[in-house]
Amino acid sequence: MSDVTDTAVIEIAMKTMLVTLKLSAPILATALSVGFVVSLFQSMTQIQEFTLAFVPKVVAVGVALLVSGNWMLHTLVNFTNELFGMIPSLLA
């Protein structure tokens, strides 16, 4: 059994961060966009209701999860399979 090199660990960490960024981007972009639109609406109408900012974000994030959930699941499963496939080469 050989030791796992630091290069392999850094490569796995970089791939993990990239997958995390890809998976979180649709949800974060949706929440940011809806939050900006709601804030703009609130500033124009001077309505300062907290639930007005919260409820549309929750609904939009739910819709974003429904739309991109299948892609997110496939991306995560492919990444996990790739990690499991790397185990024999790391231990050889």
C-alpha positions in Angstrom: 0.0 0.0 0.0 1.5 3.3 -1.0 0.9 6.8 0.4 -1.4 9.2 -1.3 0.6 12.1 -2.7 -0.1 15.7 -1.9 -0.7 16.4 -5.6 -3.5 13.8 -5.6 -5.1 15.3 -2.5 -4.9 18.8 -4.0 -6.4 17.6 -7.3 -9.3 15.9 -5.5 -9.9 19.1 -3.4 -9.9 21.3 -6.5 -12.4 19.0 -8.3 -14.5 19.0 -5.2 -14.6 22.8 -5.0 -15.4 23.0 -8.7 -18.3 20.6 -8.4 -19.6 22.4 -5.3 -19.5 25.7 -7.2 -21.3 24.2 -10.2 -24.0 22.7 -8.0 -24.6 25.8 -5.9 -24.6 28.3 -8.8 -28.2 27.9 -10.0 -29.6 28.2 -6.5 -27.4 31.2 -5.5 -28.0 33.0 -8.8 -31.7 32.6 -8.4 -31.8 33.8 -4.9 -29.6 36.8 -5.7 -31.7 37.8 -8.7 -35.0 37.5 -6.9 -33.6 39.3 -3.9 -32.4 42.2 -6.0 -35.8 42.5 -7.8 -37.7 42.4 -4.5 -35.4 44.9 -3.0 -35.8 47.2 -6.0 -39.6 46.8 -5.7 -39.5 47.6 -2.0 -37.4 50.6 -2.4 -39.6 52.0 -5.2 -42.9 51.4 -3.3 -41.4 52.0 0.2 -43.0 48.8 1.5 -40.8 47.4 4.2 -42.4 44.0 4.9 -40.0 41.3 5.8 -42.1 38.4 4.4 -42.2 40.2 1.1 -38.5 39.6 0.7 -38.5 36.1 2.1 -41.4 34.3 0.4 -40.5 35.0 -3.2 -36.9 33.8 -2.6 -38.2 30.6 -1.1 -40.5 30.0 -4.0 -37.9 30.8 -6.6 -35.2 28.6 -5.0 -37.8 25.8 -4.9 -38.5 26.2 -8.6 -34.7 26.4 -9.3 -34.3 23.1 -7.5 -37.1 21.5 -9.4 -35.7 22.7 -12.7 -32.0 21.9 -12.1 -32.3 19.1 -9.6 -31.9 16.3 -12.2 -28.8 17.9 -13.6 -27.4 18.4 -10.0 -28.0 14.8 -9.1 -26.3 13.5 -12.2 -23.4 15.8 -11.7 -23.0 14.6 -8.1 -23.3 10.9 -9.0 -20.8 11.2 -11.8 -18.3 13.0 -9.5 -18.8 10.3 -6.9 -18.2 7.5 -9.4 -15.1 9.3 -10.6 -13.8 9.5 -7.0 -14.5 5.8 -6.5 -12.8 5.0 -9.8 -9.6 6.8 -8.6 -9.2 4.7 -5.5 -7.4 1.8 -7.2 -4.9 4.1 -8.9 -4.3 6.0 -5.6 -3.6 2.8 -3.6 -1.4 1.1 -6.3 
